[in-house]
Amino acid sequence: MIEGQAQEQRWLLLIHQLPSKPAYFRVKIWRRLQGIGAVAVKSTVYALPANAEMQEDFEWLLQEIVAGGGEAMLCEARLVDGLSDAQVRALFDAARDVDYAEIIKEARELADSIKMNPTSGRHAEARSQLGRLRKRLAEVVTIDFFGASGRLAVEGLIAELEAQLIEDKAMTKEQKNAAEPGELKGRTWVTRRDVHVDRIACSWLIRRFIDADATIRFVAGKGYVPNEGELRFDMFEGEITHEGDRCSFEVLLTRAGINDPALQAIAEIVHDIDLKDNKFGREEATGIASLIAGIAMANESDEQRIAQGAPVFDNLYQYFRKKRG
């Protein structure tokens, strides 16, 4: 079931035209648009979710455009045809995932430099660099309006780096032990709406190997307060979510205490698709990514995405079982 699905999404649209010169003014406005998290739905039309704070951001920018010799108008709209609300939300998520990917790249470079030079002086310098990364992450989070999936990976990597840099601790934070038998059964599982590969795979794993009768709920990615007995997965601050550079499917597999080579192969594919780091170099990842993307595009309902995705993972599982045999 999906909470709040009936709520109508409304958008603020800034329609503008800038003078051809000076060039620095065009760059300035573009940077301002990036800074407030707006995305282009057309070449001169930028969108933000409709609320008072976003409207104020656009109004200040509109004044700046007009003062610089340009033209601009601001309107509130409901999408009727052409682009769907889900497609516009996907534009916001894609923009934030690019930001998160840049932070991940810097965090990994920092981690590599610490390994190459594990001195106290380098650790002090690294802590300063890490502080800047954490600040940059906080800035991106403020304009991550719909909870892009890349945030979980960044949070995990930065938390792991912070653990490495604690004085007299060279090891990263310990992974959680496998759950006790029965601890994961009879629970209500909660995850973010607009599921994609990691959440679809986790949902399949839950219902296929952990609890066939599991209830899975889909909620807003931000501000959700869990009820008693709920387990959040692939969510910020969730009980089962990204840890270090491991995706939620990998973490769930460990927490469930499942040691199955076929599932491990699937976990590597999900990791490579979700984190986009080619850590395992799975040749199957490209094809599975296209299948899951097609399922997501064809089905707005999260339950439908999970239902359509389950046969993909069922077939993958049988393939790896027989291949091993």
C-alpha positions in Angstrom: 0.0 0.0 0.0 1.2 3.6 -0.7 0.5 6.4 1.7 -0.4 9.8 0.2 -0.5 8.6 -3.4 -3.7 10.6 -4.0 -2.0 13.9 -3.0 -1.7 16.1 -6.0 1.8 17.3 -6.8 2.1 21.0 -7.7 5.1 22.7 -9.2 6.6 26.2 -9.4 7.8 27.0 -12.9 10.3 29.8 -13.6 10.1 30.8 -17.2 12.9 33.2 -18.2 14.9 34.7 -21.0 18.4 36.1 -20.4 20.3 38.7 -22.4 23.0 37.3 -24.6 25.6 39.5 -22.8 27.3 39.7 -20.5 28.2 36.0 -20.4 29.1 36.1 -16.7 25.4 37.0 -15.9 24.2 33.9 -17.6 26.7 31.8 -15.7 25.6 33.6 -12.4 21.9 32.8 -13.0 22.7 29.2 -13.9 24.7 28.8 -10.7 21.9 30.3 -8.6 19.5 27.8 -10.2 21.8 24.9 -9.3 22.2 26.3 -5.8 18.5 26.3 -5.0 18.0 22.8 -6.5 15.9 23.8 -9.5 15.9 21.5 -12.6 15.3 22.3 -16.2 12.1 20.8 -17.7 12.7 22.9 -20.8 15.6 24.9 -21.9 14.3 28.1 -20.3 11.8 26.6 -17.8 13.0 25.5 -14.4 10.9 23.7 -11.8 10.8 23.4 -8.0 8.3 21.7 -5.7 5.6 24.2 -4.8 5.9 25.5 -1.3 6.4 28.9 0.4 10.2 28.5 0.7 10.7 27.5 -2.9 8.5 30.3 -4.1 10.6 32.8 -2.1 13.8 31.4 -3.7 12.3 31.8 -7.2 11.0 35.3 -6.5 14.4 36.5 -5.4 15.9 35.0 -8.6 13.2 36.5 -10.8 14.0 39.9 -9.4 17.7 39.3 -10.1 17.0 38.3 -13.7 14.9 41.3 -14.4 17.4 43.6 -12.8 20.1 42.2 -15.1 18.1 43.0 -18.2 16.3 39.7 -18.6 12.7 38.6 -18.6 11.0 36.2 -16.2 7.7 35.0 -14.9 6.8 32.6 -12.1 3.7 30.3 -12.1 2.3 27.5 -10.1 1.2 24.5 -12.2 -0.2 21.0 -12.2 1.2 18.8 -14.9 -1.5 17.6 -17.3 0.4 16.1 -20.3 3.9 15.7 -21.7 5.8 15.1 -18.4 4.4 13.2 -15.5 5.0 14.1 -11.9 7.1 10.9 -11.6 9.3 11.9 -14.5 9.9 15.4 -13.0 10.8 13.8 -9.6 13.2 11.6 -11.5 14.9 14.7 -12.9 15.4 16.0 -9.4 16.7 12.6 -8.2 19.1 12.4 -11.2 20.5 15.8 -10.5 21.1 15.0 -6.8 22.7 11.6 -7.7 25.2 13.5 -9.8 26.1 15.7 -6.8 26.3 12.6 -4.5 28.5 10.8 -7.0 31.0 13.7 -6.9 31.1 13.5 -3.1 31.6 9.7 -3.3 34.5 10.1 -5.7 36.2 12.6 -3.4 35.5 10.4 -0.3 37.1 7.4 -2.0 40.1 9.4 -3.1 40.5 10.5 0.5 40.2 6.9 1.8 42.9 5.8 -0.6 45.2 8.6 0.5 44.8 7.6 4.1 45.7 4.0 3.3 48.8 5.1 1.5 49.9 7.5 4.2 48.4 6.4 7.6 50.3 8.9 9.7 48.9 11.1 12.5 49.7 14.2 10.4 47.8 12.9 7.4 44.9 11.9 9.7 44.6 15.5 10.9 44.6 16.8 7.4 42.1 14.2 6.4 39.7 15.2 9.2 39.7 18.7 7.8 39.0 17.4 4.3 36.3 15.2 5.7 34.6 18.1 7.4 34.4 19.9 4.1 32.8 16.8 2.5 30.3 16.6 5.3 29.4 20.3 4.8 29.0 19.7 1.1 26.8 16.7 1.8 24.6 18.8 4.1 24.2 21.4 1.3 23.1 18.8 -1.2 20.7 17.2 1.3 18.9 20.5 1.7 18.0 20.4 -2.0 17.3 16.7 -2.2 13.6 17.1 -2.2 12.6 13.6 -3.0 15.3 11.5 -1.4 17.6 10.4 -4.2 19.2 7.0 -3.7 22.7 8.2 -3.8 22.5 9.8 -0.4 22.6 6.5 1.4 25.9 5.5 -0.2 27.5 8.9 0.6 26.3 8.7 4.2 27.8 5.2 4.6 31.2 6.1 3.1 31.5 9.3 5.2 30.5 7.5 8.4 33.1 4.8 7.6 35.8 7.4 7.0 34.9 9.2 10.3 35.2 5.8 12.1 38.6 5.3 10.5 39.8 8.7 11.7 38.9 8.3 15.3 42.1 8.3 17.4 43.6 4.8 18.1 41.0 3.1 15.9 42.2 1.8 12.6 39.3 -0.4 11.9 36.0 0.8 10.4 32.8 0.6 12.4 31.7 -3.0 13.0 29.0 -4.5 10.8 25.9 -5.6 12.6 25.7 -9.3 13.4 23.1 -11.6 11.8 19.7 -11.4 13.3 18.4 -14.0 15.7 16.2 -16.7 14.1 12.7 -15.4 13.8 13.7 -11.7 14.5 12.9 -10.7 10.9 9.6 -12.6 10.6 6.2 -11.2 11.3 7.5 -7.6 10.9 6.2 -4.7 8.9 8.9 -3.6 6.4 9.0 0.0 5.4 10.9 1.7 2.6 10.9 4.8 0.4 8.4 5.3 -2.4 9.5 5.1 -6.1 11.4 1.8 -5.6 14.3 0.9 -7.9 16.8 -1.9 -8.1 18.0 -2.1 -4.5 14.5 -1.8 -2.9 13.0 -4.1 -5.5 15.7 -6.7 -4.8 15.3 -6.3 -1.0 11.6 -6.7 -1.3 12.0 -9.9 -3.3 14.6 -11.3 -0.8 12.3 -10.5 2.1 9.3 -12.3 0.6 11.2 -15.1 -1.1 13.7 -16.1 1.7 12.8 -14.3 5.0 9.0 -14.0 5.4 6.7 -15.0 2.6 3.8 -13.1 4.2 5.7 -9.9 4.9 3.9 -6.6 4.7 5.9 -3.9 2.9 4.8 -0.3 3.1 6.0 2.6 1.0 6.4 6.0 2.6 8.0 9.4 2.1 11.8 9.4 2.1 12.1 12.3 4.4 10.6 12.8 7.9 9.1 9.4 8.4 8.7 8.4 12.0 8.6 4.6 12.3 5.9 2.8 14.2 6.7 0.1 16.8 7.6 -3.2 15.1 8.5 -1.7 11.8 11.8 -2.3 10.1 13.0 0.4 7.7 15.2 -0.7 4.8 17.1 1.3 2.2 16.2 4.5 4.0 18.2 7.1 5.8 18.7 6.1 9.4 16.9 2.8 8.6 17.6 -0.4 10.6 18.8 -2.1 7.4 20.4 0.2 4.9 23.7 1.0 3.2 26.7 0.4 5.4 30.1 1.6 4.2 30.2 0.8 0.5 27.6 -2.0 0.8 24.1 -1.6 -0.7 21.0 -2.5 1.3 20.6 -5.9 -0.4 24.1 -6.9 0.7 23.4 -5.7 4.3 20.1 -7.5 4.4 21.7 -10.7 3.2 24.2 -10.5 6.1 21.6 -9.6 8.7 19.4 -12.5 7.6 22.3 -14.8 8.1 21.8 -16.3 4.6 24.9 -17.9 3.1 23.9 -18.7 -0.5 26.4 -18.3 -3.4 23.6 -17.7 -5.9 22.2 -14.8 -3.7 25.7 -13.4 -3.3 26.0 -13.3 -7.1 22.8 -11.3 -7.2 24.0 -9.1 -4.4 27.1 -8.2 -6.5 24.8 -7.3 -9.5 22.6 -5.2 -7.4 25.6 -3.4 -5.9 27.1 -2.6 -9.3 23.8 -1.2 -10.6 22.9 0.7 -7.4 26.2 2.2 -6.5 27.5 2.5 -10.1 31.1 1.8 -9.0 31.6 -1.4 -10.9 33.2 -2.9 -7.8 32.4 -6.5 -8.8 32.5 -5.9 -12.6 29.4 -8.1 -13.1 28.8 -8.5 -16.8 25.1 -9.1 -16.1 24.6 -5.7 -14.5 23.9 -3.7 -17.7 21.1 -6.0 -18.9 19.5 -6.3 -15.5 19.7 -2.5 -15.0 17.8 -2.0 -18.3 15.2 -4.5 -17.3 14.6 -2.8 -13.9 14.6 0.6 -15.5 11.9 -0.6 -17.9 9.8 -2.0 -15.1 10.1 1.3 -13.2 9.1 3.4 -16.2 6.1 1.1 -17.0 4.7 0.9 -13.5 4.1 3.9 -11.2 2.8 1.6 -8.4 5.6 0.4 -6.1 3.7 -2.9 -5.5 3.6 -3.4 -9.3 7.3 -2.7 -9.7 8.0 -5.3 -7.0 5.6 -7.8 -8.6 7.2 -7.3 -12.0 10.7 -7.4 -10.6 10.3 -10.6 -8.7 10.4 -12.9 -11.8 13.6 -11.2 -12.9 15.3 -12.1 -9.6 13.7 -15.5 -9.5 15.2 -16.3 -12.9 18.5 -14.9 -11.9 18.5 -17.0 -8.8 17.8 -20.2 -10.7 20.4 -19.3 -13.3 23.2 -19.0 -10.7 22.0 -22.1 -8.8 22.2 -24.2 -11.9 25.4 -22.6 -13.1 27.1 -23.5 -9.8 25.7 -27.0 -10.0 
